[in-house]
Amino acid sequence: MGQNEKELLLAKLADAGKRSQKRPCFLGFLNENESAFAWDFLKRGAAAGTSMFWGGYEEAERKLLGLFPDYLEPDQNLFPLMPLTFFYRKEDALTHRDFLGALMSLGVERSVVGDILPESGRCVVFVRSELADYFCLNLRKIGNVGVRVQEGAEMPLPLGHEFQEISGVVASQRLDCIVALLCKTSREKASGLILSGMVALNHLEVLSVSMKTSEGDQISVRGKGRFVIDRLGPLTGKGRLSVQCRKYR
């Protein structure tokens, strides 16, 4: 996020915080960097306990931020989002980019569209509920492919992502050790990537090479990709740490 984007989001958070004293207020959909920035801001104030992120399912990347008055418990059922399911012929291979382009061509902002989960013959898209009817009425084609759209989605949802498995052993769970494994480089070069601001841990820039990582952490390395740490341990016979990770394709 650039400085201008941060300042704009801070202003929206401050305004939403004031309005949420009387009724629930929702921001987004926010991307992962925006969500991490917003959560860091909320943790430093009093609103963290009355806020909730929700994107329609547990693993969502793009999420709405809900801010709730003290008298109301945060509840995912109160969020103004709706899944839409698009059906098309399995031989018509449609991608995330195809659907995003079609949605944006209707003149809406990116923030009203959440995750887009395509698979063979089906795609589930999460949108702001107030625009669900608009999308259903105006999207009959994605590119040159005819589609049928309906509100709601059947489980299980499409996976949305494919991953490449990465495993190895490292000296410790320090960030420089993990980045060296993920990028197949030396710890010295990994440290250089971190110190130059090219590494984000859980969507926030980290400049400390000795930062400890944990299972479930997400790491982004500019120009190298995005990764998830699935397992740290056990120790090998020589006292090194075995690691299991995934890289987003």
BELWO-V200921 format. One record per residue. N is the residue number from 1. RES is the residue in three letters. NEAR is the number of other ideal C-beta (glycine too) atoms within 12 Angstrom. Layout:
BEGIN
n=N res=RES near=NEAR
n=N res=RES near=NEAR
END
This chain:
BEGIN
n=1 res=MET near=23
n=2 res=GLY near=11
n=3 res=GLN near=10
n=4 res=ASN near=10
n=5 res=GLU near=18
n=6 res=LYS near=21
n=7 res=GLU near=15
n=8 res=LEU near=19
n=9 res=LEU near=31
n=10 res=LEU near=24
n=11 res=ALA near=16
n=12 res=LYS near=27
n=13 res=LEU near=34
n=14 res=ALA near=21
n=15 res=ASP near=16
n=16 res=ALA near=32
n=17 res=GLY near=28
n=18 res=LYS near=16
n=19 res=ARG near=19
n=20 res=SER near=31
n=21 res=GLN near=19
n=22 res=LYS near=15
n=23 res=ARG near=17
n=24 res=PRO near=30
n=25 res=CYS near=31
n=26 res=PHE near=35
n=27 res=LEU near=42
n=28 res=GLY near=41
n=29 res=PHE near=39
n=30 res=LEU near=38
n=31 res=ASN near=29
n=32 res=GLU near=31
n=33 res=ASN near=27
n=34 res=GLU near=33
n=35 res=SER near=35
n=36 res=ALA near=30
n=37 res=PHE near=32
n=38 res=ALA near=41
n=39 res=TRP near=27
n=40 res=ASP near=22
n=41 res=PHE near=30
n=42 res=LEU near=31
n=43 res=LYS near=15
n=44 res=ARG near=13
n=45 res=GLY near=18
n=46 res=ALA near=15
n=47 res=ALA near=30
n=48 res=ALA near=21
n=49 res=GLY near=16
n=50 res=THR near=25
n=51 res=SER near=37
n=52 res=MET near=32
n=53 res=PHE near=34
n=54 res=TRP near=33
n=55 res=GLY near=37
n=56 res=GLY near=37
n=57 res=TYR near=25
n=58 res=GLU near=14
n=59 res=GLU near=22
n=60 res=ALA near=31
n=61 res=GLU near=32
n=62 res=ARG near=37
n=63 res=LYS near=36
n=64 res=LEU near=40
n=65 res=LEU near=41
n=66 res=GLY near=37
n=67 res=LEU near=39
n=68 res=PHE near=31
n=69 res=PRO near=23
n=70 res=ASP near=17
n=71 res=TYR near=12
n=72 res=LEU near=21
n=73 res=GLU near=16
n=74 res=PRO near=28
n=75 res=ASP near=13
n=76 res=GLN near=22
n=77 res=ASN near=15
n=78 res=LEU near=22
n=79 res=PHE near=35
n=80 res=PRO near=26
n=81 res=LEU near=39
n=82 res=MET near=29
n=83 res=PRO near=35
n=84 res=LEU near=41
n=85 res=THR near=33
n=86 res=PHE near=39
n=87 res=PHE near=26
n=88 res=TYR near=29
n=89 res=ARG near=17
n=90 res=LYS near=14
n=91 res=GLU near=9
n=92 res=ASP near=22
n=93 res=ALA near=18
n=94 res=LEU near=33
n=95 res=THR near=20
n=96 res=HIS near=27
n=97 res=ARG near=16
n=98 res=ASP near=26
n=99 res=PHE near=39
n=100 res=LEU near=28
n=101 res=GLY near=19
n=102 res=ALA near=34
n=103 res=LEU near=37
n=104 res=MET near=20
n=105 res=SER near=17
n=106 res=LEU near=24
n=107 res=GLY near=13
n=108 res=VAL near=23
n=109 res=GLU near=14
n=110 res=ARG near=21
n=111 res=SER near=27
n=112 res=VAL near=32
n=113 res=VAL near=41
n=114 res=GLY near=43
n=115 res=ASP near=38
n=116 res=ILE near=40
n=117 res=LEU near=35
n=118 res=PRO near=34
n=119 res=GLU near=27
n=120 res=SER near=16
n=121 res=GLY near=20
n=122 res=ARG near=31
n=123 res=CYS near=41
n=124 res=VAL near=38
n=125 res=VAL near=47
n=126 res=PHE near=42
n=127 res=VAL near=43
n=128 res=ARG near=32
n=129 res=SER near=26
n=130 res=GLU near=15
n=131 res=LEU near=29
n=132 res=ALA near=30
n=133 res=ASP near=17
n=134 res=TYR near=22
n=135 res=PHE near=36
n=136 res=CYS near=25
n=137 res=LEU near=13
n=138 res=ASN near=20
n=139 res=LEU near=37
n=140 res=ARG near=19
n=141 res=LYS near=21
n=142 res=ILE near=36
n=143 res=GLY near=21
n=144 res=ASN near=13
n=145 res=VAL near=25
n=146 res=GLY near=17
n=147 res=VAL near=31
n=148 res=ARG near=19
n=149 res=VAL near=33
n=150 res=GLN near=22
n=151 res=GLU near=23
n=152 res=GLY near=20
n=153 res=ALA near=29
n=154 res=GLU near=14
n=155 res=MET near=13
n=156 res=PRO near=14
n=157 res=LEU near=27
n=158 res=PRO near=29
n=159 res=LEU near=20
n=160 res=GLY near=30
n=161 res=HIS near=23
n=162 res=GLU near=14
n=163 res=PHE near=18
n=164 res=GLN near=16
n=165 res=GLU near=18
n=166 res=ILE near=31
n=167 res=SER near=20
n=168 res=GLY near=23
n=169 res=VAL near=24
n=170 res=VAL near=32
n=171 res=ALA near=22
n=172 res=SER near=25
n=173 res=GLN near=30
n=174 res=ARG near=27
n=175 res=LEU near=37
n=176 res=ASP near=36
n=177 res=CYS near=33
n=178 res=ILE near=46
n=179 res=VAL near=46
n=180 res=ALA near=32
n=181 res=LEU near=36
n=182 res=LEU near=41
n=183 res=CYS near=33
n=184 res=LYS near=17
n=185 res=THR near=21
n=186 res=SER near=15
n=187 res=ARG near=24
n=188 res=GLU near=15
n=189 res=LYS near=22
n=190 res=ALA near=31
n=191 res=SER near=27
n=192 res=GLY near=21
n=193 res=LEU near=32
n=194 res=ILE near=36
n=195 res=LEU near=21
n=196 res=SER near=18
n=197 res=GLY near=16
n=198 res=MET near=24
n=199 res=VAL near=40
n=200 res=ALA near=30
n=201 res=LEU near=36
n=202 res=ASN near=27
n=203 res=HIS near=28
n=204 res=LEU near=28
n=205 res=GLU near=27
n=206 res=VAL near=32
n=207 res=LEU near=20
n=208 res=SER near=19
n=209 res=VAL near=27
n=210 res=SER near=21
n=211 res=MET near=27
n=212 res=LYS near=20
n=213 res=THR near=37
n=214 res=SER near=21
n=215 res=GLU near=19
n=216 res=GLY near=18
n=217 res=ASP near=32
n=218 res=GLN near=33
n=219 res=ILE near=44
n=220 res=SER near=32
n=221 res=VAL near=35
n=222 res=ARG near=17
n=223 res=GLY near=12
n=224 res=LYS near=24
n=225 res=GLY near=26
n=226 res=ARG near=31
n=227 res=PHE near=36
n=228 res=VAL near=33
n=229 res=ILE near=35
n=230 res=ASP near=24
n=231 res=ARG near=23
n=232 res=LEU near=29
n=233 res=GLY near=20
n=234 res=PRO near=13
n=235 res=LEU near=16
n=236 res=THR near=14
n=237 res=GLY near=8
n=238 res=LYS near=10
n=239 res=GLY near=13
n=240 res=ARG near=19
n=241 res=LEU near=27
n=242 res=SER near=25
n=243 res=VAL near=37
n=244 res=GLN near=26
n=245 res=CYS near=35
n=246 res=ARG near=26
n=247 res=LYS near=27
n=248 res=TYR near=24
n=249 res=ARG near=14
END
